[in-house]
Amino acid sequence: MNTQQLADTYQMAVPNLNSVSSIVLSIVGTLFTIFMVTKVVAAWARKDWGALVMEAAAGAVVAFFVFAPSTATAVLTSLGVGVFGS
């Protein structure tokens, strides 16, 4: 019996990690949101308006990378090609 026959005969017990990665990304995204909201509220309470704006802007950029990684990669690729050429 060769390996092709074995592969056809037996099913491999390979786990499906797509659901695990989506759960991990969901948890990381939620923790990130809680962290950023806490920082923005703290800046608002201190009446530190510059920090508030910068925290919100940084949070928006990082949220873009966390919640839309494929789109963020495409945007960075197109920016890199535009700046440095192909």
C-alpha positions in Angstrom: 0.0 0.0 0.0 1.5 3.4 -1.0 0.9 6.8 0.6 -1.7 7.8 -2.0 -3.8 4.8 -1.1 -3.5 5.5 2.6 -4.5 9.1 2.1 -7.5 8.0 0.1 -8.4 5.4 2.8 -8.1 7.4 6.0 -9.3 10.8 6.8 -6.7 13.2 8.3 -7.6 14.7 11.7 -6.5 18.2 10.8 -8.3 20.9 12.8 -10.0 23.8 11.1 -8.2 26.9 12.5 -10.4 29.5 10.6 -12.9 29.7 13.5 -10.1 29.8 16.1 -8.4 32.7 14.3 -11.7 34.7 14.0 -12.4 34.2 17.7 -8.8 35.3 18.6 -9.1 38.4 16.3 -12.5 39.2 17.9 -11.1 39.0 21.4 -8.1 41.1 20.4 -10.3 43.7 18.7 -12.6 43.9 21.8 -9.6 44.4 24.2 -8.1 47.0 21.8 -11.4 48.9 21.8 -11.7 48.9 25.6 -8.1 50.0 25.9 -8.5 52.9 23.4 -11.8 54.1 24.8 -10.2 54.2 28.3 -7.3 56.3 27.0 -9.6 58.7 25.2 -11.9 59.1 28.2 -8.8 59.7 30.4 -7.6 62.4 28.0 -11.0 64.0 27.9 -11.2 64.0 31.7 -7.8 65.7 31.9 -9.0 68.2 29.3 -5.9 67.3 27.3 -7.5 68.0 23.9 -4.3 67.4 21.9 -3.9 63.9 23.4 -7.6 63.2 22.9 -7.3 63.9 19.2 -4.1 62.0 18.8 -5.4 59.0 20.7 -8.6 58.9 18.6 -6.6 59.2 15.4 -4.1 56.5 16.4 -7.0 54.3 17.5 -8.7 54.7 14.1 -5.5 53.7 12.3 -4.8 50.7 14.5 -8.5 49.6 14.3 -8.2 49.7 10.5 -5.3 47.2 10.8 -7.0 45.0 13.4 -10.5 44.8 11.8 -9.6 44.9 8.1 -6.1 43.4 7.7 -6.4 42.4 4.1 -7.6 45.9 3.1 -4.8 47.5 5.2 -2.3 45.3 3.4 -3.6 46.3 0.0 -3.5 50.0 1.0 0.1 49.8 2.3 1.1 47.9 -0.9 -0.4 50.5 -3.2 1.2 53.3 -1.1 4.6 51.5 -1.3 4.3 51.1 -5.0 3.3 54.7 -5.5 6.2 56.0 -3.4 9.0 53.6 -4.3 7.8 52.2 -7.7 7.3 48.6 -8.7 
